[in-house]
Amino acid sequence: MRKHMRQSVRLSNKSIVFFALILPVFSFFSCSLEIPKAVQIKGTPEIRFGANLDLSESLSEMMDEFFTANNDDGISFINCTNTQMRTFIIHMNLFSEDINLPIGFDFSQGGLIPHGLDDVYNDSMSVPAMDFDFLEDFSFSPSDTRIYISGSPIVNYLTTELTISGLSSEYSMTGKSYLDDISEFDKLSLPNNGTPISLPFTGDSIAIDYRIFFTEGKTIPSGLDTSLNVLVEIAVMVPMTLIAGSSGASFEFPEMFPAGQDLFGRENPGDENPLNEFVEALSLDIRFNNIPFTGATLMVKSGDINIDSNFTGNSLFMNISEAKMNEINNKYPFAPEFSMRFVPGGKLSIPREFKATEFAFKAKLNYRMELWEESK
């Protein structure tokens, strides 16, 4: 009795799914002498519909988590809110100190700064490495890097020398960036009072040697406030445009299915895949408002099953053949992992707005439903 009830429920569910197709058949045969014992549905229907699915959120969350995880003393990450591409500013307080004036010159009386004064400050620091593991083999392309030097009035007579990767450059007072202690920035570029500098940005640790000294030959006016405090800042504006290296690169999406969980909801290896009862092959065409990838292939993998799909124009086309559908049906659990593989020089750009605007499904159907069994 219980077995019969389960079969009845299953028949009822399938009848609902195909009700619109079966009804005309019943209407025809209600006037005929012979009533069919089964209905078979075959064909390749296509369904196309508009969409407004925002896909940028998951990409943005990954980048937000990365920058939050890499926050460190003296280094902060600022989200740019009005740029077309997701963009961050890396802000570093390189030096912030009250310093004693060097001896050998009466700064209160002023006059020409002589040769041979001791450095005001001389030290080195290291910008810590950043965890780029999930973006391995990609490189960033900072759009702008600037140094900002500010402090008490006497800083106008100082020179700051930075040595990075063996190259030394000298910089004078510029003014403050006002980027410290903020989490969002609504301008499209860094404050322009800073001086552009060259700073390698690979995620590796960066060694910076710096010395601060009075500029020989400048004249200090008498009566100048001789208190000396100096703030040296570096700001790097980094659009989320990543370039694949010479061996290509890959981008792993977050895990979508916990270990052992099946995409089709099957709980045991012998359970039926409901999709396989109706669909022999399937293709999917997705249109986007823009494509933030070039030279990229979407890779879907579950065990030894691989499905690769390419981006063309502003579309992604995915084709699952009949043979591949059989592989999927026989695979338990089918828990696909998603990643993107980029050719050398391929580009991953993370826009502020990335949406799927249209979906088109095309399926090869072949389904036979028994209406009743013939009595023996």
N, C-alpha and C positions, 0 to 999 in steps of 0.2 A: 504493500500500500504506500509506504513512504517513498519507495523508488518510483512508483507511478506518479506521485505528486511532484517529485523533482523533474521528471521528464515533462510534465504538463507545464510547469513554470518556465522551463527553457523554451518550449514551443511557443508560449505566449509572448516571451520577450522578442523572439525572432519575428514573430508575426507582426509585432508593433513596428519593428525596424523597416520591414518591407511591405507595410500595409498599403501604401500608396501605389506600389507596383502590382500587388496581388489583387487588389479590388477590381480592376477592369477585367482580369481573368475570370474571377468568380461571376462577374456580371454577364460575361459572354456565355459561359457554360451553364448558367442558370436557365438559359433558353435552349440548351442543347441536350441531346440524349445521353452523351457520355461526359462524366465528370472526371477531371484529371486527378491523378494520385500524387503528383508532385509538381512543383514550379521551379524552373531553372532560369537564372538571371545571368546573362553574359553581356559584356560590352566594355567600353573604355570611356566612361563619363569624365568630364572635366568641370571642376568647380572653381570659379575665380571670384574673389571678393576683396573689397577695400579693407584696409586696416589702419590703425594708428597705434602701433605697438612700440613703446619706447624701449630701446635696447641699450641706451647709453648709461643707464643707472648702474648696471652690474659692472661695466668697465670702469665707471667713475669710482664706484665703491672700492674696487681693487686698488686703484691709484691712491685714493684717500687713505686706505689702510697702510699702504706702503709708506707714504710720507709721514703718517702719524707714528708708525713704528720706528722711523729713523730720526725723529726729533731728539735733539741732544742739547746739553748745556751750551749756550752761545749760538746754537743753530736752530732756526725755525723755518717752517714751511707755510707759505701764505697762498691761499687759493685766489686766483684771479677770476672775478665773477662776470666780466663783460667781454671776454675774448671769445672768438668763434671756436677755437680749439681749446680743449682743457689745458690750462696753463697754471704753473706754480712758480712762485718766487722762493728761492732758497736764500735766506738772509743770515749772515754771520757777523757777530760782533768779534772782530779780529783783535781789537785792543781797546780797553776802556780803563784808564788809570789817572789818578792824580800823581804828578811827577815832580821831583825836585829839580830846580834849575841847575845847570852845570856851573862849577866855579870857574873863575878866570875872567869874568866879565860882569860889570855892574849894570844889571838889567834895569834897575830903577832910574839910573841916569840916562839910559839909552845910548845911542851911537851906532857906529858901524860894527857889525858882527865880525869878530876877528877870525883868522885862520887857526885851526887846531883845538877848538872847543871839543870837549868830550861829547860823545853821543848822549842824547837825552834818554834813549832807551834802545836796547839791542837784544833781540831774543828770537826764538823760532816757535812755531806751533805746527800742529798737524790737523788738517780737516779729516775727521774720521771717515773710514770707508762706509759705504751705504749698501744695504742688502738688496741687490738687483737680481737675486736668484731666479725669480719668476719671469724676469725679462732677460735671461741669459742670451748672449750673442747679439743683443741689440745695442745700439749706441744712441745717446741723446744728441740733440743739436740745439744748445742754448742760443736764444735769439739776441741776448744782450747780457753783458756782465760789466758791473761798474763798482768803483771804489768811492767811498764817501769818507771825508776827513773833516772833523769838526771839533769844537772845544772852546776854551777861553780865548780872548782876543790875541794873545801872544802866539797862538797856533798858526796865525798868518805868516809867521817868520820861520816856520818849521818845514822840513822836507821829510816825507816818509818814503823809504826805499823798500820795495818788495822784491824778493828773489824767489821765483817759482820755476822749477825744473831747470835751474841753472841760469835763467835769464833774469836780469835785474832791471827795474824801471823805477823812476822817481815821480812822486806825486805831491801836489800842494793842497792846501785847504780848499774844500769844495762846499762844505755845509752838510747838514745832517740829512739822512734819507727819510726819517720818520716812518720807517718800516718796522721798527721794533715794537713788540707788544700788540700787534694786530694779527688777525687770522684771515682777513679777506681784504682784497684790493680791487677797486672798481675802475682803475685806469688801464689803458691798453699798452703802456710802456713804463719802464722804470722812471723814477724821478730824474729829470734830465740835468740836475746840477752835479751828478756824479761824473767821474772820469772813466771812460771805457777802458777795460783791461782784458788781457788774455788769461783765461784760467781753464785748464783741462778739466773736463767733466766726464769721467768714465765710471764713477762709482768707487774707484780705488781711493785709498788715502792720499791726500795731497800735502806735501811738506812745503811750508811757507816760512822763509827767513825774512825778518823785517828789522829795520833800524830807523830810529827817529832822531833827527839832528837839526840844529839851527843852520840856516842857509847862509854860508859865508858871503859877505858883501852886501847883505841887506841891512837897512838902517832901522833900528828900533827907536821910536820916539820916546822922549823922556816922559815920565809920569804914567806910563802904560801899566795896567794891572799885571803884576808879575806872577799871579797864581797860574799854575799850568795843569790843565786837565785835557786829555786827548781821547777822542773816540774815533776809531777806525773801523768802518763797516765794509763788507762786500755783499753785493746782491746779484743773484743770477736768475734771470727769467728763462724758464724752461717750458716751451710748448710741448705737449705730449705727442710729439712726432718722433717715432723711433725707426731707425734704419737698421736692417739686417746686415750682419757682418759678411765677411768673404766666404764663409761656409754656410750661409743662410741662417735662419733662426726660427724658433717656434714660440708660440704663445699658448699657455695652458689655461683653459677655462676652469673655474671652480668645479669641484665634484658635485654632480647633480643627483646621483643615486648612492645612498649608503651601501656599504658592502653587503652583497647578497640580495639586494632589492631589485626586482625585475621591472622593466619599463612597462610591461603589459599587465602587471599585477598578479602574475602567476606565483603561487606559493610553493609549488613542488615541480620537479623536472617533468613529470608526466602530465601536468595540466595543459589544456589546450590554449593556444594563442588565439583569442577571439578575432583578431584582425586577419589571421591566416585563413579563417573559415570563408571569408568573402573576397579577399584581395590577393591576386596572384603577383602583381607588380605595382609599383607606385613611383610617381615622380612629383617633385615639388619645386615650384618656381617662386622665389621671394623677391619682391622689388623693394628697394630702400630709397629714402630721401637723398642719401648720398652714400658713397662707398668710401670708408676710411682706410681701405686696404688696397695695396697694389702688389702684384707678384705673390698672391696668397692663395692657399688651398685649405679649405675646411676639411678636417680629418675627424671622422667618427670611428671609434674603435671600441670593441668589446671582445676581449680575448683574442682569437685569431680572425675575427671578422673586422674588415676595414672598408669604409665607404669614404671615398674622396670626392669632393665637389669643388668646382672652381667658380670664382667671381668673374662675371663678364659685364662690363658697363656698370650699371647700378643694380644688377641682379645676381642672385645665387641660384644655380640650378643643381638639384640633387636627384639622381636617378637610382632607384633600387630595383634591380632586375628580378625576374622570377627565381633564378637560381639563388640570388642573394636573399630574397624573402624566405626561401626554404632554409638557408643557413641560419637566419635570424630565428625562425620558428623552432629549429632544433637546438638552439643555444639557450641554456638556462644557467644562471640568470642572464638576460640580455640587459646589461647596465652600461650603456655607452658612455665613453669619455670623449669630450670635445676639445679639440686643439686646432691651432692654425699653423701651417708651415709656410715660411716665407723664403723665396729664392734670394740669393745674394743681392743686396741693394733694394730688396723689397721694403715697403714702407707700411708701418702701422701708425695711423693718426687717430687720436681719440677725440671726436668732436663733442661739443657741448650738447648737441642734439643729433641723435642717431636713431632713426625710426624705420620700422618695416611698414610700408604703405600699401602693399598688395600681396595677397597669397593666391597661388593657383595650384590646385591639387588635380592630378590626373591618375586614375587608378584602373587597372585591368581587373575586372570583376568576373568571377565564375563561381556561382553559388546555386546549389540545388537544395530545395527544402521539401522534404517529404510531408505531405498533408495528412496522410494516414497510411497505415499498413493494411495490405490486402489480407482478409481473413482466410485461414487455411481450411 
